[in-house]
Amino acid sequence: MSQHEALFIIGSYLLGSIPFGFILYYLTEKKDIRQEGSGNIGATNVLRTKGKSAGIVTLACDMVKGVFPILYGLKHFDSPVIIISGGAAVILGHLFPLYLKFKGGKGIASFLGVCLVFHFPSAAAFGAAFLLTFYFTRYVSASSIAGVAAVFFVILFTKVTEVSMIVFTVAVLIVIKHHTNIKRIIGGTENQLIWKKNG
């Protein structure tokens, strides 16, 4: 691995570590989002605790984190393995952010951002699986896991083995990050996301 490639991956991780949900909530509420709602720093918890606009902004920022490294990688590197490694590093940064003592979010928005640029059919598969699961369950967590699984299977049949292995590793980490949600779903206590006219 060249110095440029190593710096690309390290820089991607540091970018992924930026906790936009935490920053937005602290700047506007002067509170730690980790002490509110589910305690997660991602868009869903921001949406539930602060509202739709804040949730959408957080979602967009976290998605952009995944988009930038892939765009850079596509311009500067020929290896899809290096490019997706930068995407994986961004997601790892969100899951285990350096700036929050490695306690981060679930990584879904950044994962989707990576897919949108690296392999759009995977992003489409994510969207289809997410929406279908959400339609029947109203569980964001279950829908997210279904979307991640769909991406892995699409990548498995369309990309090189090394890329599939990296995506599989990231997918497993994301599922592990959802372990408390999975327990609540099994126990019937997971919160559903239901849109209301009054927000």
N, C-alpha and C positions, 0 to 999 in steps of 0.2 A: 504494500500500500504506500503510495506516495505521500509526501507531506501535505500537498494540496488536498488529497482525498481525506486524510486524517483530520485536517482542519475543518473540512466541510462537514464531517460527521460530528465533530466536537461542537462546532458552531450551531449545527442543527439541534443538538441536544440542549444547548443553552437557550436557543430560541424557544424550543418546546417547553422549557422550564418557566417561561414568563406566565404567571397565573393571572390571566386577564379578568376572570370572574372575581378573584380575590381583590385585585386592584380596583376594579369598578365599584364593587360593593363598599370597600373601605373608603374610597374617595367620596362617595355619595351618602353613605350612612354612618361613616366613622365607626364601623363595627367589623369584626372578623366573620366572614361568611362561613367559616368552619365552625362557628358557634351557633349558626342558624340553620333551621330546617334539617336536612339530612346530614349537614356538615361537609358536603361536597363542594368543591370550588367550581364545578362546571355549570353549563348553561341551564340545565333542568332545575337545579337548586336555586340559582339566581332568579329564574323565571318564577318559581313558587314563592320566593321570599321578597322579591322586589317588583315583579311584574313582567309583562310580555316584552316591552321595549328593552329592558335591561337583559332579559334572557336572550333576545335575538342578537343584541350587540355582542354579548359574550360568545354566543354560538359562532357568529361571523368571525370574530377575532381568533377564536381557537381553530376554526377551519383555515383561516389565512396562514396560521402557523404551519399547517401541513402543506399548503400550496407553495410557499416561497422556496423551500429547499428543493422541491422537485423541479420547479422552474429553473433554478440555478443549476441543478445537477444535469438536466437535459441539455443545457447550453454548454456546460464545461466538461462533461464526462461522456464517454461512449459506453461504459459498462452499466447495464441495468441493475447489476448487483450493488454497485456503489451508489447509484441513484436511489434505489429503494432502501439502502442502508441509511441514507440521510433522512428519508421519510420515517424509518423505524426509530431513528434517534430522536426526531421531533416528538413522536408519540411517547417514547420512553421518558423524555423530558416532562411531558404533561403528566404521565403516570407517577413519576418520581422526580419532582422538581428540586433542583439544587437550592433554590431560593426559599423553599418551604420545608427544609429538612427532609426532603424526599417523600413527603406525604402530599400527593396530588389528586387529580381527578380520575375519570374513567377513560379518557382518551378518545371518545367516540368522534367528536367534531374534528379533531386533528387527523384521525384515521380517515375520515371521509374526505377531508381536504387533500390528503395524499392521494387517495384513489381518483379523485376528480381529474388530476393532472397526469398521474402516472399511467392509469389505465381506466379510461372513462367507462367501459362496459362493467367494470367492477363497481364503480360508483352507482351505476344504474341498477345493478343487482342488489346493492345495499339498500337503495331507496325502495325498490319493490318489496324486498323481504321485510324492511322496517315498517312500511305502510300497511302491508298485509297483516303482520303480527299485531301492530298497534290497533288496527281496525277491530280485531277480534278480542284483544286483551286490555287495551288502554294502558299497558305497562310500557313505559319508555325503556326500562332496563331490558325486558324480554325482547322488545323490538330491536334494540341496539345489538344484543347478542345474536339475534337472527340475521341482522344485516352483516355483521362481521363474519359469521359463518358462511354466508352467501358469497362474500368477497373471496374468502379462501378457496372455495370450490371453483369459482370462476378463474382465479389466478392459477390454480393447480393445473387446469387444462389448457391454459393459454400462454404461460410463461415458463422460463427455465427453472430447473429444480432448485437452485440456490435462492431464487426469488420466492418460490413457494415456501421454502423452509423459513425464510425471514418473516413472511406474512403469517405463517402458522405460529411462529413463536410470539409475535406481537398479538395475534388473536387469542392465544392461550393466556397471555398476561392480562389482556382486557377482560376476559371471562373471569379470571381469578379476582380482578379488581371489583367485579360485580358479585362476589360471593355472598355478601350480606343481602343484596337484592334477591338473589336466587333463594336464599333461606326464607326471606319474607314472602316470596311468591309461593313457595311450597307450603308455608304456614298460613297463607291467605291474608297477610297483613301488609303487603306491598301497596303503596299509594298509586292509584290510577291518576292519569292526567286527563282531565275532562274540561274542555273549553266552555266557558260561560260568557254570556254577552256582557256581563259586568266585570269580566276579567278575573 
